[in-house]
């Protein structure tokens, strides 16, 4: 009876659309009491195209994913899995901000969709809620999974020798960083220079012109100090706190951050997105300060080589790069968040520095440009090095363990879907009858 009522509603809705002379949308699938519209498919493909991934997934594969998500969502609602509206809104804002950054600006994003951000959020809010519920249901299904060493070995042994993956060369590095000290005199000189520029802005001179002439953030200086649209959380704390307090066209007082002294001009704010200009003046160290930092680091290196202090202890006591210092001096892989660096993706200068070293060796102090744009010195230790090779369980256990876990998760999810899809009302439009990926779903549902 529920199915008949649902089908009556669907049929009646379509008939009403035709009665007005317009087909508002088309139903591509029904999963229990949830409908997948043609517009749902189009919206998802639009997002994938915006990310440059539209050619990597077919409509058939997208429909398969949406059907599985609807089944997961149905079970999540039956199990009353908690999900607050504030969580949905936060995730929706995060994703919209990401796609704005991909598009290049909010204007470009809105132009792409021919809608405002508010309208786009209304379009996707329910989708995000369902995605989050589906993800939580998936996590619940898989929460007790463990993969034992014997299962990892069994997984590896069943792989065809001809199909074993090939892993690129990797390295693990530790570093100790020292930045040349900036004297009080140099700090004062930088502040006075920034104050002088701020006074000229307040007297009516062009912010853009002064930014192009004096800002030491060279990338933005070329565009009059412009920092394009960015979401909250992009900039360092003090800069962001000052920026979000500004009104349109308002200019801040001096803002000090680890980068130096900033003058900020608000161009426009839209919710948690801002577009600003800034002028950066950096306190400059002298050659004498740089020489002192280099010599100090060389002395630390000698103490490590002579066994007076361990590299790890020296990181903790002396390193001035907070990011690597907080993880024992390890240079992080920004893509994975781990410490394994793929050689073909490493900074070429850093790779050249350590390429011919043996494991355990430490470089002499070397000058480089730190993440904040300042000049710094570092010594680098080669902790581990693995040449490019065919997968080997003795060397790649962690990677093979992850693959084995993924395989086990897929098996458990397949069993779960196989059991639950038999209890699911499913209708998929004839447009998808040639989809190979959907045939197992349809067969299981019969």
C-alpha positions in Angstrom: 0.0 0.0 0.0 2.9 2.4 0.8 4.4 1.7 -2.6 1.1 2.4 -4.3 0.6 5.6 -2.5 4.1 6.7 -3.4 3.7 5.8 -7.0 0.4 7.7 -7.0 2.1 10.8 -5.6 4.9 10.5 -8.2 2.5 10.0 -11.1 0.2 12.8 -9.9 3.2 15.2 -9.5 4.3 14.5 -13.1 0.8 14.8 -14.4 0.5 18.2 -12.7 3.7 19.3 -14.3 2.5 18.4 -17.8 -0.8 20.0 -17.1 0.9 23.3 -16.7 2.8 22.8 -20.0 6.2 22.4 -18.3 8.0 19.3 -17.2 9.6 20.6 -14.0 11.9 17.6 -13.4 12.2 13.9 -14.1 12.3 11.1 -11.6 15.3 8.9 -12.4 14.9 6.5 -9.4 12.9 5.7 -6.3 14.6 4.1 -3.3 12.0 3.3 -0.6 10.3 6.6 0.0 13.2 8.7 -1.4 13.3 10.1 -4.9 16.3 10.7 -7.1 15.5 13.4 -9.6 17.3 14.1 -12.9 18.3 17.4 -11.3 20.0 15.5 -8.4 22.2 13.8 -11.0 22.8 17.1 -12.9 23.7 18.9 -9.7 26.2 16.3 -8.7 27.8 16.3 -12.2 28.0 20.1 -12.1 30.1 19.9 -8.9 32.3 17.2 -10.4 32.8 19.2 -13.5 33.7 22.3 -11.5 36.4 20.1 -9.8 37.5 18.8 -13.1 36.4 15.3 -12.3 33.3 15.1 -14.5 34.9 12.8 -17.0 36.1 10.4 -14.2 32.6 9.2 -13.2 29.7 8.2 -15.5 26.0 8.7 -14.9 25.7 5.0 -14.2 28.3 5.1 -11.5 26.8 8.3 -10.0 23.3 6.6 -9.9 24.8 3.6 -8.2 26.4 5.8 -5.5 23.1 7.7 -5.0 21.1 4.5 -4.6 23.5 3.1 -2.1 23.5 6.4 -0.2 19.7 6.4 -0.1 19.7 2.9 1.4 22.2 3.9 4.0 20.3 7.1 4.8 17.0 5.1 5.3 18.7 2.8 7.8 20.4 5.7 9.6 17.0 7.3 10.1 15.5 4.0 11.3 18.4 3.7 13.8 17.9 7.4 14.8 21.6 8.3 14.3 22.2 11.8 15.7 22.8 14.7 13.3 22.3 18.3 14.3 21.2 21.1 11.9 24.3 23.1 13.0 26.5 20.2 11.8 24.8 20.1 8.5 25.1 23.9 8.1 28.8 23.8 9.0 29.6 21.0 6.5 27.5 22.8 3.8 29.4 26.0 4.3 32.7 24.2 4.2 31.9 22.5 0.9 30.5 25.7 -0.7 33.7 27.6 0.4 35.8 24.9 -1.1 34.0 25.1 -4.5 34.2 28.9 -4.4 38.0 28.5 -4.1 38.0 26.0 -7.0 36.0 28.5 -9.1 38.4 31.3 -8.2 35.9 33.7 -6.6 32.3 33.9 -5.4 31.3 35.8 -8.5 32.7 33.0 -10.7 30.9 30.3 -8.6 27.6 32.1 -8.8 28.0 32.8 -12.5 28.7 29.1 -13.1 25.5 28.1 -11.4 23.4 31.2 -12.4 22.4 31.3 -8.7 23.4 33.1 -5.5 25.3 31.2 -2.8 22.2 31.3 -0.7 20.1 29.7 -3.4 22.9 27.1 -4.0 22.9 26.2 -0.3 19.1 25.7 -0.4 19.6 23.3 -3.3 22.2 21.2 -1.6 21.2 21.3 2.1 19.1 18.1 2.0 21.8 16.4 -0.1 24.5 17.2 2.5 22.3 16.0 5.3 21.7 12.7 3.4 25.4 12.4 2.6 26.3 12.9 6.3 23.7 10.4 7.5 24.9 7.8 4.9 28.5 8.3 6.0 27.6 7.8 9.7 25.7 4.7 8.8 28.6 3.4 6.9 30.9 4.1 9.9 28.5 2.3 12.2 28.5 -0.8 9.9 32.3 -0.8 9.8 33.1 0.3 13.4 34.2 -3.0 14.7 36.4 -4.1 11.8 39.9 -5.2 12.6 42.5 -6.6 10.2 45.0 -9.1 11.8 48.5 -9.6 10.5 47.5 -13.1 9.2 44.7 -11.4 7.2 47.1 -8.9 5.8 49.5 -11.7 4.7 46.6 -13.7 3.2 45.4 -10.7 1.3 48.9 -10.1 -0.1 49.5 -13.8 -0.9 46.3 -14.0 -3.1 47.4 -11.0 -5.2 48.7 -12.0 -8.6 52.5 -11.5 -8.9 51.9 -9.7 -12.2 49.5 -7.2 -10.8 51.4 -6.1 -7.7 51.4 -2.3 -7.4 54.6 -0.3 -8.1 55.5 2.2 -5.4 57.6 5.3 -6.1 60.7 6.1 -4.1 60.1 7.8 -0.7 62.0 9.5 2.0 61.6 10.5 5.6 63.4 13.7 6.8 63.8 15.6 10.0 64.9 19.2 10.2 66.1 21.8 12.8 65.3 25.3 11.7 66.9 28.6 12.9 65.8 32.0 11.8 68.2 35.0 12.0 67.4 37.1 15.0 65.7 40.4 14.2 67.1 43.2 16.4 64.9 45.7 18.3 66.3 48.3 16.0 65.1 46.4 12.9 61.7 45.8 14.4 61.3 49.5 15.2 62.4 50.4 11.7 59.8 48.1 10.1 57.1 49.4 12.3 57.9 53.0 11.6 58.0 52.3 7.8 54.5 50.6 8.1 53.2 53.5 10.2 54.4 56.0 7.5 52.6 54.1 4.8 49.4 53.9 6.9 49.5 57.7 7.4 49.8 58.2 3.7 46.7 56.0 3.1 44.8 57.9 5.8 45.7 61.2 4.0 44.0 59.9 0.9 46.8 58.2 -1.2 45.8 55.1 -3.1 46.1 51.8 -1.1 46.6 49.9 -4.4 49.5 52.1 -5.5 51.2 52.0 -2.1 50.8 48.2 -2.0 52.4 47.8 -5.4 55.3 50.1 -4.4 56.1 49.0 -0.9 54.4 45.6 0.1 56.9 42.9 0.7 54.3 40.2 -0.1 55.5 40.2 -3.7 52.8 37.9 -5.1 49.9 40.2 -4.0 51.9 43.4 -4.5 51.7 42.8 -8.2 48.0 43.1 -8.0 47.8 46.1 -5.7 47.9 44.0 -2.5 44.8 41.9 -3.5 44.1 38.7 -1.6 41.2 37.1 -3.4 38.1 35.6 -1.9 39.0 33.3 1.0 37.0 31.5 3.8 37.4 32.0 7.5 40.4 30.0 8.7 42.6 30.8 5.7 44.8 33.4 7.4 46.8 33.5 10.6 44.8 34.3 13.7 45.7 38.0 14.3 45.3 38.9 10.6 42.0 37.2 10.3 40.6 38.7 13.5 41.5 42.2 12.3 40.1 41.6 8.8 36.7 40.3 9.8 36.1 43.4 12.0 36.5 45.8 9.0 33.6 47.2 7.0 33.7 47.6 3.2 36.6 49.9 2.2 37.7 50.4 5.8 41.4 50.2 6.5 42.9 48.6 9.7 45.5 50.0 12.0 48.8 48.1 12.0 48.4 44.3 12.5 51.5 42.4 13.7 51.8 38.7 12.8 54.7 36.3 12.5 55.1 37.5 8.9 55.6 41.2 9.9 53.4 44.3 10.0 50.2 44.4 7.9 47.8 47.1 6.8 44.5 45.6 5.7 41.8 47.1 3.5 38.4 45.3 3.4 37.0 45.1 -0.1 33.9 43.0 0.6 32.6 40.4 3.0 30.0 37.8 2.3 29.3 35.7 5.4 32.4 33.7 6.2 34.1 34.8 2.9 36.3 37.9 2.6 38.2 39.7 -0.1 40.9 42.1 1.1 44.0 44.0 0.1 47.0 44.2 2.4 50.5 45.7 2.6 53.2 43.7 4.4 56.3 45.2 5.8 58.8 42.6 7.2 61.4 43.4 9.8 64.8 42.7 8.1 67.6 40.8 9.7 71.2 41.8 9.0 73.9 39.7 7.4 75.5 39.5 10.8 72.3 38.1 12.3 72.2 35.5 9.5 75.8 34.5 10.1 75.1 34.1 13.8 72.1 31.7 13.1 74.2 29.7 10.6 77.1 29.3 13.0 74.7 28.4 15.9 73.1 25.7 13.8 76.5 24.4 12.7 77.5 24.1 16.4 74.2 22.1 17.1 75.0 19.8 14.2 78.5 19.1 15.6 77.1 18.3 19.0 74.6 15.8 17.4 77.4 14.1 15.4 79.6 13.9 18.5 76.8 12.3 20.5 76.4 15.1 23.0 72.7 15.5 22.1 70.2 13.6 20.0 68.6 15.0 17.0 65.2 14.7 18.6 66.3 16.6 21.7 67.9 19.3 19.6 64.7 19.7 17.7 62.8 20.2 20.9 65.3 22.6 22.3 66.3 24.7 19.4 64.1 24.4 16.3 62.1 27.6 15.4 59.7 26.0 12.9 56.6 25.2 14.9 55.0 22.9 12.4 57.9 20.4 12.1 59.0 20.9 15.8 55.6 19.7 17.0 56.1 16.4 15.2 59.7 15.7 16.3 61.2 17.7 13.5 59.7 15.6 10.7 59.1 17.3 7.3 55.4 16.7 6.7 53.7 15.6 3.5 51.1 18.2 3.0 48.9 15.9 0.8 48.7 13.1 3.4 49.6 14.8 6.6 52.1 12.0 7.2 55.9 11.9 7.2 56.4 9.8 4.1 57.6 12.1 1.3 57.2 10.8 -2.3 60.5 11.7 -4.1 58.8 12.8 -7.3 56.6 15.3 -5.4 59.4 16.8 -3.1 60.7 20.3 -3.4 63.5 19.9 -5.9 65.9 22.0 -3.9 65.3 19.8 -0.8 65.6 16.6 -2.8 68.9 17.7 -4.4 70.2 18.5 -0.9 69.6 14.9 0.5 69.6 12.8 -2.7 73.1 11.4 -2.4 73.2 11.1 1.4 73.1 7.9 3.3 70.5 7.2 5.9 71.4 8.9 9.2 73.5 11.6 7.6 72.9 15.3 8.4 73.4 18.2 6.0 75.4 21.2 6.9 73.4 24.4 7.6 71.6 25.5 4.5 69.7 28.7 3.8 66.2 28.4 2.5 62.9 30.4 2.4 60.5 29.4 5.2 56.8 29.1 4.7 56.2 32.7 6.0 58.5 34.0 3.3 61.4 34.8 5.6 65.0 33.6 5.2 66.0 30.8 7.5 68.7 28.1 8.0 68.2 24.4 8.6 70.0 21.2 9.0 68.2 18.1 7.5 68.6 14.5 8.6 67.8 11.6 6.2 65.8 9.3 8.5 64.7 6.7 5.9 64.9 6.1 2.2 63.1 3.5 0.1 63.8 3.1 -3.6 61.1 2.7 -6.2 60.0 -1.0 -6.1 57.3 -3.6 -6.6 55.1 -4.0 -3.5 56.8 -6.0 -0.8 55.0 -6.9 2.4 58.2 -6.5 4.4 58.7 -2.9 3.3 55.2 -1.8 2.6 53.2 -3.5 5.4 51.3 -0.3 6.3 50.1 0.2 2.7 49.2 -3.4 2.2 47.4 -3.4 5.6 45.3 -0.4 4.4 44.5 -2.2 1.2 43.5 -5.3 3.1 41.3 -3.3 5.3 39.6 -1.6 2.3 39.1 -5.1 0.8 37.5 -6.3 4.0 35.3 -3.2 4.3 34.1 -3.6 0.7 33.2 -7.3 1.4 31.3 -6.4 4.6 29.5 -3.5 2.9 28.6 -5.7 -0.1 27.1 -8.3 2.3 25.2 -5.5 4.1 23.8 -4.1 0.9 22.9 -7.5 -0.4 20.9 -8.2 2.7 19.2 -4.8 2.9 18.5 -4.3 -0.8 16.1 -7.3 -0.8 13.9 -5.2 1.7 14.2 -2.1 -0.4 11.6 -0.8 -2.8 13.6 0.2 -5.9 12.6 1.7 -9.3 15.3 2.9 -11.7 14.3 4.7 -15.0 14.8 2.9 -18.3 17.4 5.5 -19.2 19.8 3.4 -17.0 18.9 -0.1 -18.3 22.2 -0.4 -20.1 24.3 0.4 -17.0 26.4 -2.6 -16.2 27.2 -1.3 -12.7 23.5 -1.2 -11.8 22.7 -4.7 -12.8 23.8 -6.4 -9.6 21.6 -4.0 -7.6 18.6 -4.7 -9.8 19.2 -8.5 -9.7 19.6 -8.5 -5.9 16.4 -6.4 -5.5 14.2 -8.8 -7.6 
